[in-house]
Amino acid sequence: MEARCFFRAIPPKAGLPGREKPDLLSIFRLPGLSGYLGYDSIHLMEYISTRGSAPAIPSKKAIIKGIAEDNGLYVPSTFPSFGSAPFEGPQNKTYAERAVVILTPFLPDFTDAELNNACRAAYGKNFESPQTAPIKILGDGTAVLELWHGPTQAFKDMALQLMPRLLSFALKGEKERYEVVILVATSGDTGKAALEGFAGAEGVRIFVFYPHGGVSEIQRLQMVTQRGKNVGACAVKGNFDDAQTGVKQIFSDSAFNRKLSSHGFQLSSANSINWGRLAPQVAYYFTGYDDLVAAGRVRQGQPILICVPTGNFGNILAAYYAIRCGLPVSRLICASNRNRVLTEFIRTGVYDRRREFFKTESPSMDILISSNLERLLFELSGRKADAVVRWMKELGVQGWYKIDPRGLDELQELFYGGFADQKETLAAIRGAFEQQGYLMDTHTAVGYSVLHKYRQETGDQTPALLASTASPFKFNQAVLEALGRDTSGKDEFALLDELSTICGQPVPAKLAELKSLPERHNAVCARDEMDRALCQFLRIT
Ligand SMILES: *Cc1c(COP(=O)(O)O)cnc(C)c1O
């Protein structure tokens, strides 16, 4: 099959400001010049709501607010155009330096110093790989983009190491002085990544609720051993839904919020719809491509496939935005587990959440409502907010919606949707290890399996970049079972050691050290005591 190049195929539509001021925006990529020109005199990228009735705001405000007052999600008013080679100059740029290049036009109200400072701190020694997000080239035309060398061994670190630093800078510009309290309900991974990201952030405190007895022992240890003066965690007697419902109630309790505000606190969330979590993810698709070119695997400008194991649609949306900015990609492959609501959406144009929910071996992708899809719908509709409002209302009221045939054509021109069940996922782990000598986690394996299905179905042999979202050590039990090992009766640390022996790589230091760290956060509360637990953490009565 001939590779098509989607980024060329997008006609420059009226009302689509993506190519409005490419020359102007490219000025801002010249080092040092953006600060010199002064932002006020020039119209820069702002953030608009997907639901159309909230005012456009600068990126700092969008990161502080998280969600727009019309309940829409903030999207960039324009897309900068980078072409396929945004990183000029010497080939030895660090990940942090390359991230600054990509982030600058998206975050124009941050100064060069703020962006440089934030990226250097986010993508430095706290990543176990000096390349931050290295690619590993397999023998079958696939390169794996490893996004999990951060402190929590999952890809959420790529965003959550940077976003708190951006938020701190954004808060400094606010007239009113208050301390932001980030509240998180977690089923395991996000809580730790948020704690680790916000630990030590200026002007911010973070408190995480997790289900008592409802997370893995590694995940519990990761949270309760978290260091930092501004962090706290509390187990809730209940399941994840109880914790999440409790957090939502705290957010909507206006009397409680007034009380917090009288003590100088303002609640906020760090969930994956915040622009501050999405923007950092655009960068690694460009660095991954850059690394493929440097390794001689693709020619500069040659289109590739990108495959992303998907849950809330954040990671793959960032790839879509990279394509809109000029990254040469012929096909974007959206891989789901048994919760295949996105596969069906891409194949039929119908999004239907009325279905059974499955717990799988790739728990971070067990999602039936992919919040960030709303941002793609906005683009597919030609940026028509009223269509987005209608679909989101239908999703809430009747549980499903259907996009129009034109939008579906455009969706299918770029996206391929597929899914892998548990058997296929475990077979992919074993196959990649035996045939390619590469050990991957269960989430990445869903992507690998779907990528192979795509190649078989279409015959398309274009080189592929597969986003790898977690370290195999983090999901050690399922990975060992995929390799045919008996895991019964062994504790987490025995499993880590066994995996290390098999793959010949050391146990990630941050996981190994959990065995010896003191437990700092031992609070447990009932479902209706979560506000009290929060007050105790903030030391208010
Ligand atoms: C969060 C997560 C995903 C899903 O990413 P989305 O941006 O929600 O699509 C996939 N794999 C792992 C390991 C994750 O933690």
The ligand as an ORCA input file, in Angstrom:
! r2SCAN-3c Opt
* xyz 0 1
  C      -2.682      6.706     31.204
  C      -2.070      5.543     30.508
  C      -2.472      5.157     29.201
  C      -3.569      5.855     28.450
  O      -3.190      7.137     28.009
  P      -4.298      8.176     27.506
  O      -3.581      9.454     27.313
  O      -5.303      8.253     28.641
  O      -4.898      7.629     26.270
  C      -1.822      4.096     28.611
  N      -0.866      3.398     29.262
  C      -0.466      3.735     30.513
  C       0.578      2.914     31.178
  C      -1.046      4.816     31.183
  O      -0.643      5.116     32.432
*
